[in-house]
């Protein structure tokens, strides 16, 4: 998919249902957002309060529900280089097509919030090298290497880190939170030849450029990590406001019961059930 021509818009998911909706809408890949999983599963901020085991469990259920490739947010790898290797092995066996490893100090923060810090470049490269080693040991997945160095160290340091990640074998590069079109262009030019991802957060640091413009700047993937969960939360709030006022959400605000049953697989379930009932 990365080798094919064309740009890949990527709405991000947080559970099996959101992943299945993305697949049904015709998108070719998705990303399990750590921010969204933290919010939906635990109701806590994206500050690495959620554990490796919880993310792995969420990812296993999510990957099993869809056929499209899923990129997994693996944060900092949950420890040192050996933890990174274990994390990548676990993500591969859970069904992820790619694992993202970043260079923040643990506990990490959302990439578009203040107060982020990154580990020294050597430690960051060691994390990516460990992830690549896990891949080379037979795991069938790609490695996305992310740097958050832009905020505290500038765009040049972020690009230099991304180049170092590429040198040790990262398959996809992700420079988090460029703050202007000019910086996006600089990233695309400096890292040309490697698939690049842009992360587009509404209200975040990076301008929300159209897909065609991002492709022209050298990017392959555009991630929308919070768009769907923000839309979903707004819809739930609106429905609750209506119900609290004594009303009920109308048809325009809901999918039908029949459609919901179809999305979660009732027709396939009953077809399989009939097979075994007939045999009995």
N, C-alpha and C positions, 0 to 999 in steps of 0.2 A: 504493500500500500504506500509506503514511504517512497518507493522507487518510481511509482507511477506519477504521471503529470497531474497537476491539479492541487487545489487547496483543500484542507480538511477542517471545517468548523466542528468544534467538539463541545456540545453541552455536557456538563458534568452531573454526575448522579451521586446518590448517597445510600440507596438501598436497592433491592431487587426490583421493586415496582417502578422506581424512577428510571432505572437502567432499561427496563423492558419498554417503557414509554418512548425513550430515546431511540431504541431499536425500531419500534413500530413506526416512528416518524420518518425513518429512512436514513438516519445518520450512520456513518460507517464505523465510528469508534466513540468511546466515551472514557471518562476519567472519574475514578472514585475520589471525590474531594475530601480531604481530611477535615477542612472547616465544616463542610456540610454533614459529614458523618458525626463529628463531635457534637454538632447542634442537634441533629435528629436522634441520635442514639442515646446521648447522655444529657443533652441540654446544657452543655458547657462550652466555653470559648475555645478557640483553636490555639491552645497554648501547651499542647502535648500532654494534656490531662488524660486523654484517651490512650490506652496501652497498645502495644504490638498485638497482643492476643485478641483484643477487641477489634482492631482494624482487620486482622487476618480473618476472624470469624465473619465480619461484615462482608469482606471481599469474597470469601468462599461462597456465601449465599448469593451474592450479587453476580459473580461470574457464572455460577451454575444456571442462573435464570435467563441468560442471553447467549447468543452465538457471536455477537460482534466483539472485537478486541477491546479490552478494558485496561487502561493504565492505572496503576495503583499508587497512591500517595504513601510513600514509605518514610516520610519525614527525614530525620537524620540517620535512619537505620537503627535507632533505639540503642545506641551505645558506641563502642569502639569498632574498629574494622572487622573484628570477628563477629560482633553483633550484626553488622551490615551484611556479612555473608549469610548468616542465619536468616535474616529478614528476607533477603532476596530468594534464598532457597524456599522459604515458606510461601512467599508471594507467587513464585512460579508454580508450586504444587497446588496452590489455591485456584489457579486458573488464569491469573493475570497475564496479559501479553507484554507488559512492560512495568518496571518499577522505577519510581522517581526517588532519587537520593539527593539531599540538599546539604549545604555547608553551614547552616546556622548552628550557633551554640544551643545546646539543650538546657532547659526546655525551649523549643522553638516557638515562634509566633507566626501568625498570619503574615503573608508576604507583603501586604499593603497596610500594615500598622506600624506605628512608631516603636522605637526601642529595640529593634532587631540588632543582633550581633552575630558575626560569623567567626568560625574557627580559623586559625592560621592556614595559609594556602596549602602547606604541606599536609596538614591533617585532612583538609578537604579533598585533596587529590587521593590520599590513602583510602578514604571512604569510597570514592568512585572506583579506584583500582580493586578494592575488595569486592564491590558489586560486580565488576566485570569478571573477576576471577570466579565468582559463583556462577555467572553465566557460562564461562568457559568450562566449568566442571560438569556441564551437561544440561543445564536448565534452559528450557525453551522459552526465553523471554528476552526483551530488549532492556537496556539501561538508559534512563533519562537522567542527566546530571544537571542539577539546578544550583545556581549561585544567587545569594541575596546580598552580595557585596556592594551593589550599586548604592544602597542607602548610606552606609557609613564610610565607604571607601571610594566611591565614584565609579563611573561607567567604564573607565579604562581598566581598573582592577577587576571588575566583573568580567570584562571580555577576556582579560589575561587568564582568569581562572577557567572560563569556559574553554579556551584553547588548550589549557593543561588537561582538562577533563577529556577533551577529544583525543589528545595524545595518548591517554591511557585506555582508550577504547570505548568511551561513551557513544551510544548510538544516536541519541537525540540531545540537543542542548537547550537549556532554558535559563535565560538571564532574566531574573525577576525584577519587575517594577521599573523599567525605563520610564522616564517622566515626560518624554516629548516624542514627537514624530522624528525629530533629528536624531535622538538617541536610538530609536528603533532602527532607523536607517543605518546608523553606525554599527549596531549589533549585526544586522543582516549582511553588511559589507564585510566586516571583520571575520565572520564565521561562515562565509559562503562555502557551500559544498557539503555542509552537514545539516540534516533536518533540524529546524528551529521551531520552538513553540513560543507563542505570545500568550500571556495570561491577562484576560480582560475582565476586570472587576468594576462593576458599576460603582462610581464614587471613589474608585481607587486612584493610584498614582499614574497608571498608564492610560494614554488616550484610547478611547474605543473607536479605532479606525475600522472602516469597512473591510470585509474579507479581501476584496480585490486589491485594495491598497496594501494590506499586509503582505499578500502574496508578491506584489511588486517590489516590496522591500526585502524579500528573501525569506519570508517565513512560510512554513509548511502547515502548521497547526495553530488554530486559535482556540484556547480553552476559555469557557465561560463558567467559572467555578460556582458562582452563587446565583446566577440568573434564575434557574428553575426553582431552587429552594426559596428564593425571595418571592417569586410569583406564587408558589404554592402557599407560603405563609400568608401572603396578602389575601389569597382566595379563602383560606380558612378563617382569617380574621373577619373578612366581609360576611361570610356565612354566619359566623357566631354573632356578629352585630345584628344581623337580620333576625336570627332566632331569639336573641335576647330582647329584641323589640316586639316579640310576639309573632313574627312572620316565619317564613320558611323559604330557603333558597329556591329560586325558580329553575326551570329546565335549562335556561341559558347559563346558569352558574354551575351546573353539574353535568357529568357524563351520565348516561343512562345505566341502570342496573344491568341491563343486558350487555352493554359495552364493558362494564367493569368485570363481569363474569368471563367475558371473552378474553380480556387482558390477562387475567390471572389463571386462565387455562381450564375452565370448567368443561368446555366441549371436548378437549382432548382427554380429560380425566374420565368423563362418562363413556367415551368411546373405548378407552382401555378397560374400564370397569365392565362394560358389556361383554368384552371378549372373555373375561374370566367367569362372568356369570353364566354365559352360554355354555362354557366348558363344564361348569358345575352341574 
